[in-house]
């Protein structure tokens, strides 16, 4: 890498490059990195300043002072790409991150930074004293690793030259998945590119439909279904989430027809309706819990809800 210039360098404001969901690619043309289930973050180290900027332009600098402080010890100029994560028991905790990311009052931020400190996991080097956008991916990774950035609140994790090994390693450790990256590819700021492919480790749950959210004219289609699992006692369902993605148009229409026939006046879910966590004013139609389905999901939250559930289909 070229030596740092004494002339101030103004780093460009960019949007991060994004991955495309797809099947796991294989072969020597692909490397892979762990997907850390965090908040995307661009780190700007410019002059004496550090800025942490989210995917949609949110300024995270004041919200994560422990990370900004760690980067303040790194010589610049640098523009780095990564994820903010909060680790619990050796794994990223989405709940722990959410408890941090929306705090803004200084006293609350300081307390949270002590109780649940965050870490910036870095995976790309976008700019030094010159742009690195056109530098091939594997060379940018080499430059990033050569910076020696590992600190208590900053990490540059391993990249694998075997996508299969990365996938097995992340599955064994119950991480979210992998991002496979094509060797020789540039950094395409602001673009969702097929040069980066994200593949998640998904779990499958057997659930029972207890309600639905109508859509279209007179509820002709299903916007989403409310699902649960049978309670240990009492015959009711324990609510585990609302599923609104994974349906095709034909499924949405056919499911609405089937659910209208099962209309029920009362909720089959244990607890009050407000425990469903739906936006105020959402129209919900409850049904007799007869239809069983399969959904994919990422993990169970601390509230025992399915995280990122996706419809797979009715069973039997």
N, C-alpha and C positions, 0 to 999 in steps of 0.2 A: 504494500500500500504506500502511496505517496505520503511524504511527511506533511504534518499540519502546517498550513500557511499562517503567517502572522496577520495578513489582510483579512478583515472580518468577512465571513461568508454568510449570506442570507439564505437560509434553508427554505425551500418551496413549501407552500401549504398544499397538501395532497389528500386524497381519499385513499384508503387502503385497497390493495388488490384482494379480490374475493374468490373463494373456491366454488366449484360446481359440484353438486351431489351426483354420484355415479357409482358404478361397480368398481371393485378394487382393481386397479391396473397392475400389471406385472411386467417384469423384464428389466434389463439393464438401463433402459431409458428413464426409469423412475426411481426417485428416492422418496423417503417418507419421514414424517415427523408426527409426534403425538398431538392429538387434538385435546386441549386442556380444559375445555368447558368454562372459559372465562369471558371477560369483556375485552373486546378488541381495543387495542391502544397503540397509537403512534407516539413515540417519545422523541421530542426535539431537544437536543443539547446544543445550545447556540450562545456563544459568548459566556456569560456567567449565569444564563437562564436555563431552566428546565421547564418544559411544557409536556403535559400528558393529555392527549386528545383522543376522544372516543371515535367510534366509527361514524357517528352522525354529527361530529363536531363538538360534542360536549367536552368541556374543560374539566379534566379529572385531577389537575395538579394539586388543588387545595384539598381534595377529598382523599388523596392518598399521599400524605406528606412523607411517610416512611420510604416510599418508592422514589419520590422526587428527590429526597435527601440522598439516597444511595446513588442516583444518577448524577448528582451534583459533584461527585468525586471523580467522574469520568471525563477525560479531556475531549473536547469537541473540535470542530462541529460534527454532529452526528444526527441522522434521522433514522430511527430504528422502528421496526414493526414487531408487535407481539401481542400478548394477552395478559390482562390483570387477573390473577387468581388468588383465592384464599384457600389454604390447605388445611385439612383436618384429617388426622389419622393417616397421613401420607397420601391423601387423595384430594383433588379439587372439590370444594364444597360450593355448589351453586347457591345454597341458602346462605352460607357465610358471606359470599360476595354480595348478595342482594342486601344483606344487613349493612353493608358498607357504602354501596354505590350511590345511594340517594341521600346520604347525610351531607349537610352543608354547614350547620352551626359549628363553629370552631371547637367548642368544648366537647360536643358529641363526636366530632371527627377524631379528636385526640384520644378520647376514651376508646373508640372503636379501633384505632390504629394500634393501641396497646393490647386490647382484648382479642382482636382478630386481624393481625397484620397481614397485609397483602404482599404479593410477589409479582414482579413483571417477568414473564417468560418470553424471551426474545427468540424470533426465528428468522428475521431478515434484516439486512443492512441496505437501506435505500439511498443514503446520501452521506458522504464524508465531506472533504473539502471540494469534492466534485460529485456529479450525479453518478449513481450506480445502477440506474434503471435498465440499461442495455447489457449489463454484465450478466453472463449466464448464471442461473440459479446456484449451481454447485460452487462457483467461484465466489458469489456473494456470501454463501454459507462459510466458506473458508476464511474470508475476510472478517466476518462477524466473530468466528471462533478465535481468530488471532488477536482480537481486541482485548481479551482477558477481562471480560465484563462480569464474571461471576462474583456476586456479593450476597450478603444475607438476604437482601430483598430484590435481587436481580439474578436471573439465571439464563444460560444458553443451553438448553437440553440437547440430548443426543439427536442426530439425524441418521437414519438408516439407509444404507445402499440397497437393502432388500425390503421391499414393501411387505412381503409375507411375514418376515421376522418382526417388523414393526407392528403389524396387525395382531400377531400372536402375543407380543409383549404387552400391548395396551389392553388386550382382552383379559389376560391373566391378572392384570393389576386393576381391572374394572375402571379403566379410563373411558372417556367418551368415544374415542375412535382414533383415526389417523387422517392426515392430509397428505396425499401422495402428490409429489411435485416433479414435473418433467425436467430432466436435465437439459441444459442449454437454453432454457426459457428465460425471457426478460421479466422484470417487474412491471406489470401493467397497472399503474395507479388508477383506482376508481373503476376498474373493469372486473367483471365476473368471468373468469377465464377457465377454459378446459385444461390449461396447463397445471392447474391445481384442482385435485379431485378429493372431496371429503367423503369419508366412509365411516359411519357410526356403528357401534356395537349396540344393537337393539334387543330388548327383551320383549316377550309376548305374554299377554295376559288374557285369560278367559273371563269375560265380564257379562253382566246381565243389563239389558237396557231398561231403565226405569222412567225415562222421560225423554222428551225431544224438544228442540227449538225449531219452530216452523219457519219456512221461507217461501218466497214466491207468493202468487195470488191465492188467498184462502188456504195457505199451508200446503201448497201442491208439492213442495220439496222439503227436504230436511236440511237445515243449516248446521245442526249439530245434534248429537245424542248425549244424554246424561247416563252414565254407567256406574254400576256398583258391583260389589261382591256380596254373597249372602252373609248375613250376620251369624255369629255363633249361636245366638238364641233369638227368639221372637219372630222369625220369619221375614224381617225387613232386610233391606239392602244397606250396606255401608257404602256411601258415596265415595268414588275414587277419582272422578273427573268428568269433564266434558270433552267430547271428541268432535272436531269440526273439519278435519282434513283427512285426505285419503279416499274420499268418495268420488266416483265419477257421476255425471249427470243422471245416468239411468238408475244408478243405485240410490241417489237422493230421491228420485220420484217414486221408485218401487218401495223404498223403506217408509216414505211418508204414507203411502197407501196401506201398508201393513200395520203401521203404528196407530193410524186412525181407528182401526178395528179393535185396538186394545185400550182405547181411551178409558181412563180411570179418574175419579173425582179427587182422590187423595194421593199424596206423595208416598211411594213405597220406600223412600229413603229414611233411615233413622235420623232423628234430629229435625230442627226447624229448617224451613226453606232457605233462610238466610245463610245457612251453613253450606250451601252449594257454591257460594263465592261468585255468582254471576253478576254482571253489571245491573244496576237498578233499572227497572223497566223492561228487562228481558222477558219476552213471552215464553212460558214453559208449559208444555202439555205433558201431564203424567200418564203413565200407562201401566197396565197389569204386567208385572215382570216375567214375561214368558220367552222373550227372544234373547238367545245367547249369542255372543259375538267374540271375535278376537281382535285385539288392538296391539300394535307395537308401541313401545314406550322406551324412554331412555333410562329412567330410574324412578324409584319411589322417593318423593320428597319427605321431609321430616314430618309433614302433616299427613303422611300416608296417601298422597295423591299421585296419580300417574303424571310424570313430567314428559311433555311433548308427545302426547298420545296420537297415534295415526291409525285410522280405520283399516282393518284387513278384510273383514267380511263377517257375515253371519255364519254360525256353526250349524252343521246339519241342515 
